[in-house]
């Protein structure tokens, strides 16, 4: 009885693992051609098919109370291919190639 349950759990784990790998490829190239201003972070993630590295900057505008975040995407095979995507209230407002010589402008 426990062998059947263990086998079912193992099969379920393998199926979930493979299906989650199909959605996001950590070494996929970052293709910005499909991005559109106004996309949400979730839409960007689904379009790029890659999870962001992290949020590298964030601030709340004192006057408007808008939340501004800068999210970083890096191509694992090309460390020069690092991009900063700017979101204001969860909407894409701009993107640019990252550089070590300056910080994101928020």
C-alpha positions as CSV (number, residue, x, y, z in Angstrom):
1,X,0.0,0.0,0.0
2,X,2.7,2.5,0.9
3,X,4.7,1.5,-2.1
4,X,1.8,2.5,-4.4
5,X,1.4,5.9,-2.6
6,X,5.1,6.5,-2.8
7,X,5.2,5.7,-6.5
8,X,2.2,8.0,-7.2
9,X,3.9,10.8,-5.3
10,X,7.1,10.3,-7.2
11,X,5.3,10.3,-10.6
12,X,3.4,13.4,-9.6
13,X,6.7,15.1,-8.6
14,X,8.4,14.2,-11.9
15,X,5.5,15.5,-13.9
16,X,5.4,18.8,-12.0
17,X,9.1,19.2,-12.3
18,X,9.1,18.7,-16.1
19,X,6.1,20.9,-16.7
20,X,7.6,23.7,-14.7
21,X,10.9,23.5,-16.6
22,X,9.0,24.0,-19.9
23,X,7.6,27.3,-18.8
24,X,10.8,29.1,-17.9
25,X,14.3,28.4,-19.2
26,X,17.0,29.9,-16.9
27,X,19.6,30.0,-19.6
28,X,17.3,31.3,-22.4
29,X,18.3,34.4,-24.2
30,X,16.4,37.5,-23.1
31,X,14.4,38.6,-26.2
32,X,13.1,42.1,-25.7
33,X,11.5,42.3,-29.2
34,X,8.1,41.1,-27.9
35,X,7.9,43.6,-25.0
36,X,5.4,46.4,-25.0
37,X,5.1,49.4,-22.7
38,X,2.3,48.9,-20.2
39,X,2.8,45.2,-19.7
40,X,2.6,43.8,-16.2
41,X,5.5,42.0,-14.6
42,X,3.7,38.7,-15.0
43,X,3.1,39.4,-18.7
44,X,6.8,40.3,-19.2
45,X,7.8,37.1,-17.4
46,X,5.5,35.0,-19.6
47,X,6.7,36.8,-22.8
48,X,10.4,36.4,-22.0
49,X,9.9,32.9,-20.6
50,X,12.5,33.6,-17.9
51,X,12.3,34.6,-14.3
52,X,14.0,37.8,-13.4
53,X,17.3,37.7,-11.5
54,X,16.0,40.1,-8.8
55,X,14.6,43.5,-8.1
56,X,17.7,45.7,-8.0
57,X,16.0,49.0,-7.0
58,X,12.7,50.2,-5.8
59,X,11.2,53.4,-4.4
60,X,7.8,55.0,-3.7
61,X,7.3,58.5,-5.2
62,X,6.5,60.8,-2.3
63,X,4.1,63.0,-4.4
64,X,2.2,60.4,-6.4
65,X,2.6,57.3,-4.1
66,X,3.6,55.3,-7.2
67,X,5.8,52.3,-6.7
68,X,8.8,52.3,-9.1
69,X,10.8,49.0,-9.4
70,X,13.8,48.1,-11.5
71,X,13.9,44.3,-12.4
72,X,17.1,42.7,-13.7
73,X,17.2,40.0,-16.4
74,X,20.5,38.4,-17.3
75,X,21.3,36.0,-20.1
76,X,23.2,33.2,-18.5
77,X,25.2,32.4,-21.6
78,X,26.1,36.0,-22.2
79,X,26.8,38.0,-19.0
80,X,27.1,41.2,-21.1
81,X,23.4,40.7,-21.9
82,X,22.0,42.1,-18.7
83,X,18.9,44.3,-18.9
84,X,17.0,46.6,-16.5
85,X,13.2,46.7,-16.9
86,X,11.5,49.6,-15.2
87,X,8.0,49.1,-13.7
88,X,5.7,51.8,-12.3
89,X,2.8,50.4,-10.3
90,X,3.4,47.0,-12.0
91,X,3.4,48.4,-15.5
92,X,6.5,48.4,-17.8
93,X,7.6,51.9,-18.5
94,X,11.0,51.4,-20.1
95,X,14.0,49.1,-20.4
96,X,17.7,49.5,-21.0
97,X,20.9,47.5,-21.1
98,X,22.5,47.4,-17.7
99,X,25.9,48.7,-17.1
100,X,28.4,48.4,-14.2
101,X,29.3,52.1,-14.6
102,X,26.0,53.5,-13.2
103,X,23.0,52.6,-11.1
104,X,19.4,52.5,-12.4
105,X,17.7,55.9,-12.6
106,X,14.7,55.9,-10.3
